[in-house]
């Protein structure tokens, strides 16, 4: 009986908390160039997500040798 109650409470809490999440979430990535493997993996991973919340990529290409640009890009 306690297991059923705990399962019900967990499911109810998840439904209540889940109702407050936005449909779209922006996620960022900084990459040294558009041909990098990390950039390709990032784009591929985001393209595989089909269920809400949808992740919207915010991608910037930065010069990795310029620490000022890397630090203050966002």
N, CA, C and O atoms as CSV, one atom per row, in Angstrom:
chain,resi,resn,atom,element,x,y,z
A,1,UNK,N,N,0.822,-1.186,0.000
A,1,UNK,CA,C,0.000,0.000,0.000
A,1,UNK,C,C,0.871,1.258,0.000
A,1,UNK,O,O,0.550,2.235,-0.676
A,2,UNK,N,N,1.978,1.234,0.759
A,2,UNK,CA,C,2.850,2.399,0.804
A,2,UNK,C,C,3.511,2.649,-0.549
A,2,UNK,O,O,3.741,3.798,-0.928
A,3,UNK,N,N,3.818,1.572,-1.279
A,3,UNK,CA,C,4.439,1.727,-2.589
A,3,UNK,C,C,3.474,2.392,-3.566
A,3,UNK,O,O,3.880,3.243,-4.358
A,4,UNK,N,N,2.214,2.013,-3.514
A,4,UNK,CA,C,1.212,2.610,-4.401
A,4,UNK,C,C,1.041,4.086,-4.069
A,4,UNK,O,O,0.964,4.920,-4.971
A,5,UNK,N,N,0.980,4.414,-2.783
A,5,UNK,CA,C,0.826,5.802,-2.365
A,5,UNK,C,C,2.030,6.636,-2.800
A,5,UNK,O,O,1.875,7.757,-3.285
A,6,UNK,N,N,3.229,6.083,-2.622
A,6,UNK,CA,C,4.444,6.807,-3.019
A,6,UNK,C,C,4.472,7.018,-4.528
A,6,UNK,O,O,4.860,8.088,-4.996
A,7,UNK,N,N,4.066,6.008,-5.292
A,7,UNK,CA,C,4.020,6.133,-6.742
A,7,UNK,C,C,3.012,7.195,-7.158
A,7,UNK,O,O,3.289,7.998,-8.049
A,8,UNK,N,N,1.846,7.204,-6.521
A,8,UNK,CA,C,0.814,8.185,-6.836
A,8,UNK,C,C,1.298,9.595,-6.518
A,8,UNK,O,O,1.110,10.511,-7.318
A,9,UNK,N,N,1.919,9.774,-5.355
A,9,UNK,CA,C,2.414,11.100,-4.960
A,9,UNK,C,C,3.506,11.583,-5.911
A,9,UNK,O,O,3.529,12.755,-6.287
A,10,UNK,N,N,4.397,10.696,-6.295
A,10,UNK,CA,C,5.466,11.063,-7.217
A,10,UNK,C,C,4.896,11.452,-8.578
A,10,UNK,O,O,5.321,12.445,-9.168
A,11,UNK,N,N,3.949,10.687,-9.074
A,11,UNK,CA,C,3.315,11.005,-10.350
A,11,UNK,C,C,2.547,12.308,-10.302
A,11,UNK,O,O,2.591,13.092,-11.250
A,12,UNK,N,N,1.845,12.548,-9.210
A,12,UNK,CA,C,1.079,13.786,-9.066
A,12,UNK,C,C,2.018,14.986,-8.991
A,12,UNK,O,O,1.769,16.011,-9.625
A,13,UNK,N,N,3.090,14.863,-8.222
A,13,UNK,CA,C,4.059,15.945,-8.107
A,13,UNK,C,C,4.703,16.234,-9.465
A,13,UNK,O,O,4.899,17.394,-9.826
A,14,UNK,N,N,5.028,15.190,-10.207
A,14,UNK,CA,C,5.604,15.378,-11.535
A,14,UNK,C,C,4.650,16.082,-12.480
A,14,UNK,O,O,5.075,16.909,-13.287
A,15,UNK,N,N,3.359,15.763,-12.389
A,15,UNK,CA,C,2.368,16.420,-13.241
A,15,UNK,C,C,2.220,17.886,-12.874
A,15,UNK,O,O,2.095,18.738,-13.754
A,16,UNK,N,N,2.233,18.187,-11.586
A,16,UNK,CA,C,2.085,19.576,-11.146
A,16,UNK,C,C,3.314,20.395,-11.525
A,16,UNK,O,O,3.186,21.499,-12.054
A,17,UNK,N,N,4.493,19.866,-11.260
A,17,UNK,CA,C,5.726,20.586,-11.571
A,17,UNK,C,C,5.924,20.660,-13.081
A,17,UNK,O,O,6.358,21.692,-13.592
A,18,UNK,N,N,5.618,19.597,-13.795
A,18,UNK,CA,C,5.795,19.559,-15.240
A,18,UNK,C,C,4.902,20.526,-15.980
A,18,UNK,O,O,5.223,20.927,-17.099
A,19,UNK,N,N,3.792,20.909,-15.385
A,19,UNK,CA,C,2.870,21.833,-16.032
A,19,UNK,C,C,3.456,23.235,-16.127
A,19,UNK,O,O,2.965,24.050,-16.908
A,20,UNK,N,N,4.486,23.533,-15.358
A,20,UNK,CA,C,5.054,24.875,-15.341
A,20,UNK,C,C,6.242,25.048,-16.279
A,20,UNK,O,O,6.763,26.158,-16.393
A,21,UNK,N,N,6.685,24.003,-16.947
A,21,UNK,CA,C,7.826,24.109,-17.837
A,21,UNK,C,C,7.407,24.735,-19.160
A,21,UNK,O,O,6.296,24.492,-19.632
A,22,UNK,N,N,8.288,25.544,-19.768
A,22,UNK,CA,C,7.963,26.139,-21.068
A,22,UNK,C,C,8.027,25.094,-22.178
A,22,UNK,O,O,8.646,24.042,-22.016
A,23,UNK,N,N,7.386,25.389,-23.301
A,23,UNK,CA,C,7.404,24.479,-24.447
A,23,UNK,C,C,8.734,24.533,-25.196
A,23,UNK,O,O,9.149,23.545,-25.802
A,24,UNK,N,N,9.396,25.678,-25.154
A,24,UNK,CA,C,10.674,25.856,-25.838
A,24,UNK,C,C,11.730,26.297,-24.835
A,24,UNK,O,O,11.492,27.183,-24.014
A,25,UNK,N,N,12.899,25.670,-24.909
A,25,UNK,CA,C,14.020,26.022,-24.047
A,25,UNK,C,C,15.210,26.340,-24.941
A,25,UNK,O,O,15.576,25.538,-25.800
A,26,UNK,N,N,15.815,27.511,-24.741
A,26,UNK,CA,C,16.988,27.879,-25.520
A,26,UNK,C,C,18.230,27.296,-24.858
A,26,UNK,O,O,18.422,27.405,-23.647
A,27,UNK,N,N,19.067,26.673,-25.684
A,27,UNK,CA,C,20.311,26.075,-25.197
A,27,UNK,C,C,21.432,26.584,-26.094
A,27,UNK,O,O,21.295,26.613,-27.317
A,28,UNK,N,N,22.540,26.984,-25.480
A,28,UNK,CA,C,23.614,27.607,-26.237
A,28,UNK,C,C,24.838,26.739,-26.377
A,28,UNK,O,O,25.086,25.835,-25.579
A,29,UNK,N,N,25.599,27.037,-27.414
A,29,UNK,CA,C,26.858,26.350,-27.644
A,29,UNK,C,C,27.860,27.283,-28.293
A,29,UNK,O,O,27.514,28.030,-29.208
A,30,UNK,N,N,29.096,27.247,-27.828
A,30,UNK,CA,C,30.192,28.020,-28.416
A,30,UNK,C,C,31.161,27.041,-29.064
A,30,UNK,O,O,31.632,26.105,-28.419
A,31,UNK,N,N,31.458,27.260,-30.346
A,31,UNK,CA,C,32.304,26.333,-31.088
A,31,UNK,C,C,33.381,27.099,-31.839
A,31,UNK,O,O,33.171,28.251,-32.218
A,32,UNK,N,N,34.554,26.461,-32.061
A,32,UNK,CA,C,35.644,27.155,-32.745
A,32,UNK,C,C,35.377,27.368,-34.236
A,32,UNK,O,O,35.853,28.351,-34.805
A,33,UNK,N,N,34.635,26.478,-34.875
A,33,UNK,CA,C,34.266,26.642,-36.283
A,33,UNK,C,C,33.075,25.739,-36.592
A,33,UNK,O,O,32.730,24.851,-35.811
A,34,UNK,N,N,32.461,25.982,-37.736
A,34,UNK,CA,C,31.271,25.204,-38.087
A,34,UNK,C,C,31.604,23.793,-38.534
A,34,UNK,O,O,30.707,22.953,-38.605
A,35,UNK,N,N,32.847,23.506,-38.836
A,35,UNK,CA,C,33.228,22.175,-39.288
A,35,UNK,C,C,33.690,21.284,-38.137
A,35,UNK,O,O,34.111,20.154,-38.386
A,36,UNK,N,N,33.629,21.743,-36.896
A,36,UNK,CA,C,34.118,20.934,-35.781
A,36,UNK,C,C,33.174,19.764,-35.500
A,36,UNK,O,O,31.973,19.838,-35.759
A,37,UNK,N,N,33.738,18.699,-34.972
A,37,UNK,CA,C,32.936,17.527,-34.620
A,37,UNK,C,C,31.961,17.849,-33.497
A,37,UNK,O,O,30.853,17.314,-33.466
A,38,UNK,N,N,32.360,18.713,-32.579
A,38,UNK,CA,C,31.475,19.095,-31.476
A,38,UNK,C,C,30.248,19.837,-31.989
A,38,UNK,O,O,29.135,19.616,-31.510
A,39,UNK,N,N,30.454,20.714,-32.961
A,39,UNK,CA,C,29.334,21.455,-33.557
A,39,UNK,C,C,28.367,20.491,-34.237
A,39,UNK,O,O,27.152,20.609,-34.080
A,40,UNK,N,N,28.903,19.549,-34.985
A,40,UNK,CA,C,28.063,18.566,-35.669
A,40,UNK,C,C,27.307,17.694,-34.671
A,40,UNK,O,O,26.129,17.402,-34.874
A,41,UNK,N,N,27.970,17.278,-33.602
A,41,UNK,CA,C,27.312,16.450,-32.581
A,41,UNK,C,C,26.212,17.226,-31.870
A,41,UNK,O,O,25.150,16.673,-31.583
A,42,UNK,N,N,26.454,18.495,-31.585
A,42,UNK,CA,C,25.458,19.352,-30.936
A,42,UNK,C,C,24.211,19.485,-31.810
A,42,UNK,O,O,23.091,19.312,-31.330
A,43,UNK,N,N,24.409,19.789,-33.084
A,43,UNK,CA,C,23.278,19.935,-34.019
A,43,UNK,C,C,22.528,18.606,-34.175
A,43,UNK,O,O,21.297,18.591,-34.210
A,44,UNK,N,N,23.258,17.500,-34.269
A,44,UNK,CA,C,22.623,16.197,-34.425
A,44,UNK,C,C,21.787,15.849,-33.203
A,44,UNK,O,O,20.653,15.386,-33.334
A,45,UNK,N,N,22.344,16.071,-32.012
A,45,UNK,CA,C,21.619,15.746,-30.778
A,45,UNK,C,C,20.326,16.548,-30.682
A,45,UNK,O,O,19.292,16.007,-30.291
A,46,UNK,N,N,20.374,17.821,-31.031
A,46,UNK,CA,C,19.161,18.638,-30.961
A,46,UNK,C,C,18.143,18.233,-32.023
A,46,UNK,O,O,16.939,18.361,-31.803
A,47,UNK,N,N,18.609,17.750,-33.161
A,47,UNK,CA,C,17.673,17.336,-34.210
A,47,UNK,C,C,16.951,16.044,-33.849
A,47,UNK,O,O,15.885,15.761,-34.397
A,48,UNK,N,N,17.515,15.255,-32.934
A,48,UNK,CA,C,16.904,13.987,-32.547
A,48,UNK,C,C,15.788,14.149,-31.517
A,48,UNK,O,O,14.997,13.227,-31.313
A,49,UNK,N,N,15.716,15.300,-30.872
A,49,UNK,CA,C,14.681,15.528,-29.862
A,49,UNK,C,C,13.377,15.920,-30.542
A,49,UNK,O,O,13.323,16.902,-31.282
A,50,UNK,N,N,12.333,15.150,-30.287
A,50,UNK,CA,C,11.050,15.428,-30.925
A,50,UNK,C,C,9.944,15.729,-29.928
A,50,UNK,O,O,8.889,16.232,-30.316
A,51,UNK,N,N,10.159,15.433,-28.655
A,51,UNK,CA,C,9.120,15.643,-27.656
A,51,UNK,C,C,9.324,16.974,-26.942
A,51,UNK,O,O,10.457,17.422,-26.767
A,52,UNK,N,N,8.232,17.602,-26.531
A,52,UNK,CA,C,8.365,18.842,-25.753
A,52,UNK,C,C,9.057,18.564,-24.437
A,52,UNK,O,O,8.888,17.466,-23.908
A,53,UNK,N,N,9.805,19.455,-23.887
A,53,UNK,CA,C,10.064,20.792,-24.414
A,53,UNK,C,C,11.079,20.741,-25.551
A,53,UNK,O,O,12.037,19.969,-25.510
A,54,UNK,N,N,10.861,21.557,-26.543
A,54,UNK,CA,C,11.754,21.620,-27.691
A,54,UNK,C,C,12.944,22.504,-27.338
A,54,UNK,O,O,12.776,23.605,-26.813
A,55,UNK,N,N,14.144,22.017,-27.630
A,55,UNK,CA,C,15.361,22.779,-27.373
A,55,UNK,C,C,15.714,23.593,-28.610
A,55,UNK,O,O,15.860,23.038,-29.699
A,56,UNK,N,N,15.850,24.894,-28.450
A,56,UNK,CA,C,16.187,25.792,-29.548
A,56,UNK,C,C,17.663,26.158,-29.455
A,56,UNK,O,O,18.085,26.752,-28.463
A,57,UNK,N,N,18.459,25.813,-30.473
A,57,UNK,CA,C,19.898,26.081,-30.387
A,57,UNK,C,C,20.231,27.555,-30.591
A,57,UNK,O,O,19.659,28.217,-31.457
A,58,UNK,N,N,21.145,28.050,-29.800
A,58,UNK,CA,C,21.746,29.372,-29.958
A,58,UNK,C,C,23.240,29.123,-30.109
A,58,UNK,O,O,23.947,28.939,-29.118
A,59,UNK,N,N,23.719,29.118,-31.344
A,59,UNK,CA,C,25.100,28.725,-31.632
A,59,UNK,C,C,25.903,29.937,-32.074
A,59,UNK,O,O,25.455,30.723,-32.909
A,60,UNK,N,N,27.095,30.079,-31.506
A,60,UNK,CA,C,28.033,31.119,-31.916
A,60,UNK,C,C,29.377,30.475,-32.219
A,60,UNK,O,O,29.821,29.560,-31.526
A,61,UNK,N,N,30.007,30.973,-33.264
A,61,UNK,CA,C,31.351,30.540,-33.622
A,61,UNK,C,C,32.308,31.590,-33.061
A,61,UNK,O,O,32.177,32.775,-33.368
A,62,UNK,N,N,33.270,31.163,-32.240
A,62,UNK,CA,C,34.181,32.102,-31.583
A,62,UNK,C,C,35.629,31.709,-31.844
A,62,UNK,O,O,35.942,30.558,-32.149
A,63,UNK,N,N,36.485,32.686,-31.717
A,63,UNK,CA,C,37.920,32.468,-31.840
A,63,UNK,C,C,38.423,31.942,-30.499
A,63,UNK,O,O,38.414,32.675,-29.510
A,64,UNK,N,N,38.860,30.692,-30.451
A,64,UNK,CA,C,39.239,30.091,-29.170
A,64,UNK,C,C,40.551,30.649,-28.628
A,64,UNK,O,O,40.858,30.447,-27.453
A,65,UNK,N,N,41.330,31.344,-29.452
A,65,UNK,CA,C,42.578,31.931,-28.954
A,65,UNK,C,C,42.345,33.292,-28.296
A,65,UNK,O,O,43.263,33.842,-27.688
A,66,UNK,N,N,41.135,33.844,-28.406
A,66,UNK,CA,C,40.800,35.134,-27.800
A,66,UNK,C,C,39.982,34.886,-26.536
A,66,UNK,O,O,38.773,34.665,-26.608
A,67,UNK,N,N,40.643,34.923,-25.375
A,67,UNK,CA,C,39.952,34.613,-24.121
A,67,UNK,C,C,38.881,35.641,-23.790
A,67,UNK,O,O,37.880,35.297,-23.161
A,68,UNK,N,N,39.064,36.899,-24.197
A,68,UNK,CA,C,38.049,37.919,-23.938
A,68,UNK,C,C,36.754,37.574,-24.666
A,68,UNK,O,O,35.670,37.665,-24.089
A,69,UNK,N,N,36.865,37.182,-25.922
A,69,UNK,CA,C,35.683,36.816,-26.699
A,69,UNK,C,C,35.001,35.583,-26.120
A,69,UNK,O,O,33.772,35.522,-26.067
A,70,UNK,N,N,35.785,34.606,-25.689
A,70,UNK,CA,C,35.210,33.393,-25.096
A,70,UNK,C,C,34.467,33.701,-23.802
A,70,UNK,O,O,33.417,33.114,-23.539
A,71,UNK,N,N,34.995,34.610,-22.994
A,71,UNK,CA,C,34.405,34.918,-21.696
A,71,UNK,C,C,33.163,35.784,-21.822
A,71,UNK,O,O,32.176,35.548,-21.125
A,72,UNK,N,N,33.193,36.770,-22.686
A,72,UNK,CA,C,32.117,37.764,-22.739
A,72,UNK,C,C,31.196,37.614,-23.938
A,72,UNK,O,O,30.516,38.569,-24.316
A,73,UNK,N,N,31.161,36.460,-24.529
A,73,UNK,CA,C,30.321,36.254,-25.708
A,73,UNK,C,C,28.845,36.402,-25.367
A,73,UNK,O,O,28.080,36.959,-26.154
A,74,UNK,N,N,28.441,35.911,-24.210
A,74,UNK,CA,C,27.029,36.012,-23.813
A,74,UNK,C,C,26.888,36.945,-22.659
A,74,UNK,O,O,25.777,37.166,-22.176
